Amino acid sequence: MTKVIGVRFRTAGKIYYFDPLDFQVKRNDHVIVETARGVEYGTVVGEPREVEDDKVVQPLKPVLRIATSRDDEQEAGNKIKEKEAFRICLEKIEKHGLEMKLIDAEYTFDNNKVLFYFTADGRIDFRELVKDLASVFRTRIELRQIGVRDETKILGGMGICGRQLCCNGYLSEFIPVSIKMAKEQNLSLNPAKISGVCGRLMCCLKHEEETYEELNRKLPGVGDYVTTDDGLKGEVSSVNVLRQLVKVVVDVNDEKEIHEYRADQLRFKKRHGRGRRSDNADEKELKELEKLEREEKKGGKSKLDD
């Protein structure tokens, strides 16, 4: 087992492990550590703990020190400098006529490098821009192209639920989402209703997937034929997944009636591991959703923590 502390370098960013040595660090303390990018200022996200050796990337780098008031002042100063760097970079992008959208500017703690994050439709030749920026800042310059999900994670905002965006609030890593999750939850397959601010499928589709899968295993699908506990047979017209209620069209005295039953009052052939049938999308909507799903898989992991 290896003793570690988890450290983040940005809000809802990826957690990295470091060796706390003999420092008495606790949650929300600020520490100075050395990373692949150089010396960085980070926030401790939990008490020191022991993890299995195979969960740690060796060699495990140590905490250099607990941040001092001087370190706090330097970090605050870097945040001010980042705003000015952002403004200057915007001017240079316009000067060079580049088709790119600047999202954020970030200084490493030791000022050894300035990173600029941007989005663009394709590849951008920014070599002349880098030279121009290097002559202004007199330090190493890195321009990093990110995707629309990373852009939304940085900028933040409110979701259609009225709450802070998951990616900006607490998701340290993007979770894979798919159309199947929306079908499983019997949601509308209208892309406008199940896409997030970033234009990709909403991350929250993943949150209740396991619960819906388990509940759906206990229910018939719309269109299935069932036998009720009072001896009637009929076709399922609708289901309420959360309440585990099923409406069935049955024949009573040669007339069709809709009766509601609990799932445990019905006998039917269960199909394990299937998604719910969801026919509430036309061909155009399905193609658009499939495109979003492909882009989701193509996007891969976040580019912010490389």
Contacts in CASP RR format, 6 or more apart in sequence:
PFRMAT RR
TARGET T0000
AUTHOR 0000-0000-0000
METHOD contacts of the structure
MODEL  1
MTKVIGVRFRTAGKIYYFDPLDFQVKRNDHVIVETARGVEYGTVVGEPRE
VEDDKVVQPLKPVLRIATSRDDEQEAGNKIKEKEAFRICLEKIEKHGLEM
KLIDAEYTFDNNKVLFYFTADGRIDFRELVKDLASVFRTRIELRQIGVRD
ETKILGGMGICGRQLCCNGYLSEFIPVSIKMAKEQNLSLNPAKISGVCGR
LMCCLKHEEETYEELNRKLPGVGDYVTTDDGLKGEVSSVNVLRQLVKVVV
DVNDEKEIHEYRADQLRFKKRHGRGRRSDNADEKELKELEKLEREEKKGG
KSKLDD
1 50 0 8 1.000
1 51 0 8 1.000
1 52 0 8 1.000
1 53 0 8 1.000
2 19 0 8 1.000
2 50 0 8 1.000
2 51 0 8 1.000
2 52 0 8 1.000
2 53 0 8 1.000
2 56 0 8 1.000
2 60 0 8 1.000
3 19 0 8 1.000
3 20 0 8 1.000
3 48 0 8 1.000
3 49 0 8 1.000
3 50 0 8 1.000
4 17 0 8 1.000
4 18 0 8 1.000
4 19 0 8 1.000
4 20 0 8 1.000
4 48 0 8 1.000
4 49 0 8 1.000
4 50 0 8 1.000
4 51 0 8 1.000
4 56 0 8 1.000
4 60 0 8 1.000
5 17 0 8 1.000
5 18 0 8 1.000
5 20 0 8 1.000
5 25 0 8 1.000
5 31 0 8 1.000
5 44 0 8 1.000
5 46 0 8 1.000
5 47 0 8 1.000
5 48 0 8 1.000
5 49 0 8 1.000
5 63 0 8 1.000
6 15 0 8 1.000
6 16 0 8 1.000
6 17 0 8 1.000
6 18 0 8 1.000
6 44 0 8 1.000
6 45 0 8 1.000
6 46 0 8 1.000
7 15 0 8 1.000
7 16 0 8 1.000
7 17 0 8 1.000
7 18 0 8 1.000
7 31 0 8 1.000
7 33 0 8 1.000
7 42 0 8 1.000
7 43 0 8 1.000
7 44 0 8 1.000
7 45 0 8 1.000
8 14 0 8 1.000
8 15 0 8 1.000
8 16 0 8 1.000
8 42 0 8 1.000
8 43 0 8 1.000
8 45 0 8 1.000
8 172 0 8 1.000
9 16 0 8 1.000
9 35 0 8 1.000
9 40 0 8 1.000
9 41 0 8 1.000
9 42 0 8 1.000
9 43 0 8 1.000
9 305 0 8 1.000
10 304 0 8 1.000
11 168 0 8 1.000
11 169 0 8 1.000
12 153 0 8 1.000
12 167 0 8 1.000
12 168 0 8 1.000
12 169 0 8 1.000
12 170 0 8 1.000
12 171 0 8 1.000
12 172 0 8 1.000
13 172 0 8 1.000
13 304 0 8 1.000
13 305 0 8 1.000
14 172 0 8 1.000
14 173 0 8 1.000
14 302 0 8 1.000
14 304 0 8 1.000
14 305 0 8 1.000
15 45 0 8 1.000
15 172 0 8 1.000
16 35 0 8 1.000
17 51 0 8 1.000
17 55 0 8 1.000
17 56 0 8 1.000
17 57 0 8 1.000
17 60 0 8 1.000
18 31 0 8 1.000
18 33 0 8 1.000
18 60 0 8 1.000
18 61 0 8 1.000
18 62 0 8 1.000
18 63 0 8 1.000
19 60 0 8 1.000
19 61 0 8 1.000
19 62 0 8 1.000
19 63 0 8 1.000
20 48 0 8 1.000
20 62 0 8 1.000
20 63 0 8 1.000
21 62 0 8 1.000
21 63 0 8 1.000
23 31 0 8 1.000
23 63 0 8 1.000
23 65 0 8 1.000
23 66 0 8 1.000
25 31 0 8 1.000
25 44 0 8 1.000
25 48 0 8 1.000
25 63 0 8 1.000
25 66 0 8 1.000
26 44 0 8 1.000
26 46 0 8 1.000
26 47 0 8 1.000
27 44 0 8 1.000
27 45 0 8 1.000
27 46 0 8 1.000
27 47 0 8 1.000
28 43 0 8 1.000
28 44 0 8 1.000
29 43 0 8 1.000
29 44 0 8 1.000
29 66 0 8 1.000
29 67 0 8 1.000
30 41 0 8 1.000
30 42 0 8 1.000
30 43 0 8 1.000
30 44 0 8 1.000
30 66 0 8 1.000
30 67 0 8 1.000
30 71 0 8 1.000
30 72 0 8 1.000
30 75 0 8 1.000
31 41 0 8 1.000
31 42 0 8 1.000
31 43 0 8 1.000
31 44 0 8 1.000
31 63 0 8 1.000
31 64 0 8 1.000
31 65 0 8 1.000
31 66 0 8 1.000
31 67 0 8 1.000
32 39 0 8 1.000
32 40 0 8 1.000
32 41 0 8 1.000
32 42 0 8 1.000
32 63 0 8 1.000
32 64 0 8 1.000
32 65 0 8 1.000
32 66 0 8 1.000
32 67 0 8 1.000
32 71 0 8 1.000
32 109 0 8 1.000
33 39 0 8 1.000
33 40 0 8 1.000
33 42 0 8 1.000
33 61 0 8 1.000
33 62 0 8 1.000
33 63 0 8 1.000
33 64 0 8 1.000
34 40 0 8 1.000
34 61 0 8 1.000
34 64 0 8 1.000
35 61 0 8 1.000
37 108 0 8 1.000
37 113 0 8 1.000
38 108 0 8 1.000
38 109 0 8 1.000
38 110 0 8 1.000
38 112 0 8 1.000
38 113 0 8 1.000
39 64 0 8 1.000
39 108 0 8 1.000
39 109 0 8 1.000
39 110 0 8 1.000
39 112 0 8 1.000
40 108 0 8 1.000
40 109 0 8 1.000
41 67 0 8 1.000
41 71 0 8 1.000
41 74 0 8 1.000
41 75 0 8 1.000
41 109 0 8 1.000
42 67 0 8 1.000
65 71 0 8 1.000
67 75 0 8 1.000
71 109 0 8 1.000
74 109 0 8 1.000
75 109 0 8 1.000
78 107 0 8 1.000
78 109 0 8 1.000
78 111 0 8 1.000
81 107 0 8 1.000
82 104 0 8 1.000
82 105 0 8 1.000
82 106 0 8 1.000
82 107 0 8 1.000
83 105 0 8 1.000
85 105 0 8 1.000
85 107 0 8 1.000
85 114 0 8 1.000
85 116 0 8 1.000
85 137 0 8 1.000
86 102 0 8 1.000
86 104 0 8 1.000
86 105 0 8 1.000
86 116 0 8 1.000
88 133 0 8 1.000
88 136 0 8 1.000
89 102 0 8 1.000
89 105 0 8 1.000
89 116 0 8 1.000
89 133 0 8 1.000
90 102 0 8 1.000
92 129 0 8 1.000
92 132 0 8 1.000
92 133 0 8 1.000
92 136 0 8 1.000
93 100 0 8 1.000
93 102 0 8 1.000
93 129 0 8 1.000
95 132 0 8 1.000
96 126 0 8 1.000
96 128 0 8 1.000
96 129 0 8 1.000
96 132 0 8 1.000
98 124 0 8 1.000
98 126 0 8 1.000
98 129 0 8 1.000
99 120 0 8 1.000
99 121 0 8 1.000
99 124 0 8 1.000
100 118 0 8 1.000
100 119 0 8 1.000
100 120 0 8 1.000
100 124 0 8 1.000
100 126 0 8 1.000
100 145 0 8 1.000
101 118 0 8 1.000
101 119 0 8 1.000
101 120 0 8 1.000
101 151 0 8 1.000
102 116 0 8 1.000
102 117 0 8 1.000
102 118 0 8 1.000
103 117 0 8 1.000
103 118 0 8 1.000
103 119 0 8 1.000
103 146 0 8 1.000
103 150 0 8 1.000
103 151 0 8 1.000
103 154 0 8 1.000
103 155 0 8 1.000
104 116 0 8 1.000
104 117 0 8 1.000
104 154 0 8 1.000
105 114 0 8 1.000
105 115 0 8 1.000
105 116 0 8 1.000
105 117 0 8 1.000
106 114 0 8 1.000
106 115 0 8 1.000
106 116 0 8 1.000
106 117 0 8 1.000
107 113 0 8 1.000
107 114 0 8 1.000
107 115 0 8 1.000
108 114 0 8 1.000
108 115 0 8 1.000
111 139 0 8 1.000
112 139 0 8 1.000
112 140 0 8 1.000
113 139 0 8 1.000
113 140 0 8 1.000
113 141 0 8 1.000
113 142 0 8 1.000
114 133 0 8 1.000
114 137 0 8 1.000
114 139 0 8 1.000
114 140 0 8 1.000
114 141 0 8 1.000
114 142 0 8 1.000
115 142 0 8 1.000
115 143 0 8 1.000
115 144 0 8 1.000
116 133 0 8 1.000
116 141 0 8 1.000
116 142 0 8 1.000
116 143 0 8 1.000
116 144 0 8 1.000
117 144 0 8 1.000
117 146 0 8 1.000
117 150 0 8 1.000
117 151 0 8 1.000
117 154 0 8 1.000
117 303 0 8 1.000
117 304 0 8 1.000
118 124 0 8 1.000
118 143 0 8 1.000
118 144 0 8 1.000
118 145 0 8 1.000
118 146 0 8 1.000
119 145 0 8 1.000
119 146 0 8 1.000
119 147 0 8 1.000
119 148 0 8 1.000
119 151 0 8 1.000
120 145 0 8 1.000
124 145 0 8 1.000
126 143 0 8 1.000
129 143 0 8 1.000
130 141 0 8 1.000
130 143 0 8 1.000
133 141 0 8 1.000
134 140 0 8 1.000
134 141 0 8 1.000
144 303 0 8 1.000
144 306 0 8 1.000
145 303 0 8 1.000
146 154 0 8 1.000
146 302 0 8 1.000
146 303 0 8 1.000
146 304 0 8 1.000
147 299 0 8 1.000
147 303 0 8 1.000
148 198 0 8 1.000
148 199 0 8 1.000
148 200 0 8 1.000
149 167 0 8 1.000
149 174 0 8 1.000
149 198 0 8 1.000
149 200 0 8 1.000
149 299 0 8 1.000
149 302 0 8 1.000
150 302 0 8 1.000
150 303 0 8 1.000
150 304 0 8 1.000
151 198 0 8 1.000
152 165 0 8 1.000
152 167 0 8 1.000
152 168 0 8 1.000
152 196 0 8 1.000
152 197 0 8 1.000
152 198 0 8 1.000
153 165 0 8 1.000
153 167 0 8 1.000
153 168 0 8 1.000
153 171 0 8 1.000
153 302 0 8 1.000
153 304 0 8 1.000
154 168 0 8 1.000
154 304 0 8 1.000
155 168 0 8 1.000
156 164 0 8 1.000
156 165 0 8 1.000
156 167 0 8 1.000
156 168 0 8 1.000
156 197 0 8 1.000
157 164 0 8 1.000
157 165 0 8 1.000
157 168 0 8 1.000
157 197 0 8 1.000
158 164 0 8 1.000
158 165 0 8 1.000
159 165 0 8 1.000
159 196 0 8 1.000
159 197 0 8 1.000
160 196 0 8 1.000
161 204 0 8 1.000
165 197 0 8 1.000
166 203 0 8 1.000
166 204 0 8 1.000
167 174 0 8 1.000
167 198 0 8 1.000
167 203 0 8 1.000
171 203 0 8 1.000
173 301 0 8 1.000
173 302 0 8 1.000
174 203 0 8 1.000
174 300 0 8 1.000
174 301 0 8 1.000
174 302 0 8 1.000
175 203 0 8 1.000
175 206 0 8 1.000
176 206 0 8 1.000
176 296 0 8 1.000
176 297 0 8 1.000
177 200 0 8 1.000
177 201 0 8 1.000
177 202 0 8 1.000
177 203 0 8 1.000
177 205 0 8 1.000
177 206 0 8 1.000
177 296 0 8 1.000
178 201 0 8 1.000
178 205 0 8 1.000
178 293 0 8 1.000
178 296 0 8 1.000
179 189 0 8 1.000
179 201 0 8 1.000
179 286 0 8 1.000
179 289 0 8 1.000
179 290 0 8 1.000
179 293 0 8 1.000
180 275 0 8 1.000
181 201 0 8 1.000
181 205 0 8 1.000
181 206 0 8 1.000
181 209 0 8 1.000
182 189 0 8 1.000
182 194 0 8 1.000
182 201 0 8 1.000
182 205 0 8 1.000
182 278 0 8 1.000
182 289 0 8 1.000
183 189 0 8 1.000
183 275 0 8 1.000
183 276 0 8 1.000
183 277 0 8 1.000
183 278 0 8 1.000
184 209 0 8 1.000
184 212 0 8 1.000
184 213 0 8 1.000
184 216 0 8 1.000
184 275 0 8 1.000
184 276 0 8 1.000
185 205 0 8 1.000
185 208 0 8 1.000
185 209 0 8 1.000
185 212 0 8 1.000
185 241 0 8 1.000
185 276 0 8 1.000
186 239 0 8 1.000
186 241 0 8 1.000
186 276 0 8 1.000
186 278 0 8 1.000
187 193 0 8 1.000
187 194 0 8 1.000
187 205 0 8 1.000
187 278 0 8 1.000
188 194 0 8 1.000
188 280 0 8 1.000
188 281 0 8 1.000
189 278 0 8 1.000
189 280 0 8 1.000
189 281 0 8 1.000
189 285 0 8 1.000
189 286 0 8 1.000
189 289 0 8 1.000
190 280 0 8 1.000
190 281 0 8 1.000
190 285 0 8 1.000
191 285 0 8 1.000
191 288 0 8 1.000
191 289 0 8 1.000
191 292 0 8 1.000
194 201 0 8 1.000
194 202 0 8 1.000
194 205 0 8 1.000
194 289 0 8 1.000
195 201 0 8 1.000
195 202 0 8 1.000
195 292 0 8 1.000
196 202 0 8 1.000
196 203 0 8 1.000
199 292 0 8 1.000
200 292 0 8 1.000
200 295 0 8 1.000
200 296 0 8 1.000
201 289 0 8 1.000
201 292 0 8 1.000
201 293 0 8 1.000
201 296 0 8 1.000
212 241 0 8 1.000
213 273 0 8 1.000
213 275 0 8 1.000
215 241 0 8 1.000
215 242 0 8 1.000
215 244 0 8 1.000
216 241 0 8 1.000
216 274 0 8 1.000
216 275 0 8 1.000
216 276 0 8 1.000
217 270 0 8 1.000
217 272 0 8 1.000
217 273 0 8 1.000
218 244 0 8 1.000
218 263 0 8 1.000
218 264 0 8 1.000
218 270 0 8 1.000
219 239 0 8 1.000
219 241 0 8 1.000
219 244 0 8 1.000
219 246 0 8 1.000
219 263 0 8 1.000
220 226 0 8 1.000
220 236 0 8 1.000
220 239 0 8 1.000
220 246 0 8 1.000
220 266 0 8 1.000
220 268 0 8 1.000
221 236 0 8 1.000
221 239 0 8 1.000
221 276 0 8 1.000
221 277 0 8 1.000
222 236 0 8 1.000
222 237 0 8 1.000
222 238 0 8 1.000
222 239 0 8 1.000
222 277 0 8 1.000
223 235 0 8 1.000
223 236 0 8 1.000
223 237 0 8 1.000
223 277 0 8 1.000
224 235 0 8 1.000
224 236 0 8 1.000
224 268 0 8 1.000
224 269 0 8 1.000
225 233 0 8 1.000
225 234 0 8 1.000
225 235 0 8 1.000
225 236 0 8 1.000
225 268 0 8 1.000
226 233 0 8 1.000
226 234 0 8 1.000
226 235 0 8 1.000
226 236 0 8 1.000
226 246 0 8 1.000
226 248 0 8 1.000
226 266 0 8 1.000
226 267 0 8 1.000
226 268 0 8 1.000
227 233 0 8 1.000
227 234 0 8 1.000
227 266 0 8 1.000
227 267 0 8 1.000
227 268 0 8 1.000
228 234 0 8 1.000
228 248 0 8 1.000
228 250 0 8 1.000
228 259 0 8 1.000
228 261 0 8 1.000
228 265 0 8 1.000
228 266 0 8 1.000
228 267 0 8 1.000
229 261 0 8 1.000
229 265 0 8 1.000
229 266 0 8 1.000
229 267 0 8 1.000
232 248 0 8 1.000
232 250 0 8 1.000
232 251 0 8 1.000
232 252 0 8 1.000
232 259 0 8 1.000
233 250 0 8 1.000
233 251 0 8 1.000
234 248 0 8 1.000
234 249 0 8 1.000
234 250 0 8 1.000
234 251 0 8 1.000
235 248 0 8 1.000
235 249 0 8 1.000
236 246 0 8 1.000
236 247 0 8 1.000
236 248 0 8 1.000
236 249 0 8 1.000
237 247 0 8 1.000
237 248 0 8 1.000
237 249 0 8 1.000
237 258 0 8 1.000
238 246 0 8 1.000
238 247 0 8 1.000
239 245 0 8 1.000
239 246 0 8 1.000
239 247 0 8 1.000
240 246 0 8 1.000
241 276 0 8 1.000
244 262 0 8 1.000
244 263 0 8 1.000
244 264 0 8 1.000
245 260 0 8 1.000
245 261 0 8 1.000
245 262 0 8 1.000
245 263 0 8 1.000
246 260 0 8 1.000
246 261 0 8 1.000
246 262 0 8 1.000
246 263 0 8 1.000
246 266 0 8 1.000
247 258 0 8 1.000
247 259 0 8 1.000
247 260 0 8 1.000
247 261 0 8 1.000
248 258 0 8 1.000
248 259 0 8 1.000
248 260 0 8 1.000
248 261 0 8 1.000
248 266 0 8 1.000
249 256 0 8 1.000
249 257 0 8 1.000
249 258 0 8 1.000
250 256 0 8 1.000
250 257 0 8 1.000
250 258 0 8 1.000
250 259 0 8 1.000
251 257 0 8 1.000
281 289 0 8 1.000
END
